[in-house]
């Protein structure tokens, strides 16, 4: 029975790993095409907030 398990697991393992890697790569490609504009937008918004906060700080500073 142990030999059957050892014969069965290596045969099924590469298929599942390859399918998982294909799914992961497609997900990474799609998410990267979606994430890049989001990251750029967040960076622009954070820089805007930083400039506004520094302006407010200098305006409110005595």
ZIPEWO-V648461 format. One record per residue. N is the residue number from 1. RES is the residue in three letters. PHI is phi in whole degrees, -180 to 180 (999 if undefined). OMEGA is omega as a letter, one per 30 degrees, with the letter a starting at -180 (NA if undefined). D_FIRST is the distance of its C-alpha to the first C-alpha in Angstrom with 2 decimals. Layout:
N&RES&PHI&OMEGA&D_FIRST / N&RES&PHI&OMEGA&D_FIRST
This chain:
1&UNK&999&l&0.00 / 2&UNK&-64&l&3.79 / 3&UNK&-67&l&5.39 / 4&UNK&-64&l&5.10 / 5&UNK&-67&a&6.46 / 6&UNK&-69&l&8.79 / 7&UNK&-76&a&9.91 / 8&UNK&-81&a&10.56 / 9&UNK&-67&l&12.44 / 10&UNK&-66&a&14.97 / 11&UNK&-74&a&15.83 / 12&UNK&-88&a&16.72 / 13&UNK&-66&a&18.24 / 14&UNK&-61&l&21.33 / 15&UNK&-64&a&22.29 / 16&UNK&-65&l&22.39 / 17&UNK&-65&a&24.18 / 18&UNK&-67&l&26.66 / 19&UNK&-66&l&27.41 / 20&UNK&-63&a&27.93 / 21&UNK&-67&l&30.19 / 22&UNK&-65&l&32.16 / 23&UNK&-63&a&32.69 / 24&UNK&-66&a&33.66 / 25&UNK&-66&l&36.06 / 26&UNK&-66&l&37.72 / 27&UNK&-65&a&38.09 / 28&UNK&-65&l&39.58 / 29&UNK&-63&a&41.98 / 30&UNK&-64&a&43.13 / 31&UNK&-68&l&43.46 / 32&UNK&-69&l&45.33 / 33&UNK&-67&l&47.79 / 34&UNK&-88&a&48.30 / 35&UNK&-79&a&48.24 / 36&UNK&-61&l&50.82 / 37&UNK&-62&l&53.77 / 38&UNK&-66&l&52.71 / 39&UNK&-65&l&52.68 / 40&UNK&-62&l&56.05 / 41&UNK&-63&l&57.45 / 42&UNK&-65&l&56.31 / 43&UNK&-66&l&57.81 / 44&UNK&-64&a&61.07 / 45&UNK&-65&a&61.23 / 46&UNK&-68&l&60.56 / 47&UNK&-68&l&63.27 / 48&UNK&-62&l&65.62 / 49&UNK&-63&l&64.95 / 50&UNK&-65&l&65.48 / 51&UNK&-66&l&68.79 / 52&UNK&-63&a&69.94 / 53&UNK&-67&l&69.10 / 54&UNK&-68&l&70.97 / 55&UNK&-63&l&73.93 / 56&UNK&-62&a&73.94 / 57&UNK&-64&a&73.72 / 58&UNK&-72&l&76.65 / 59&UNK&-73&a&78.63 / 60&UNK&-85&a&78.10 / 61&UNK&-69&a&78.56 / 62&UNK&-73&NA&82.08
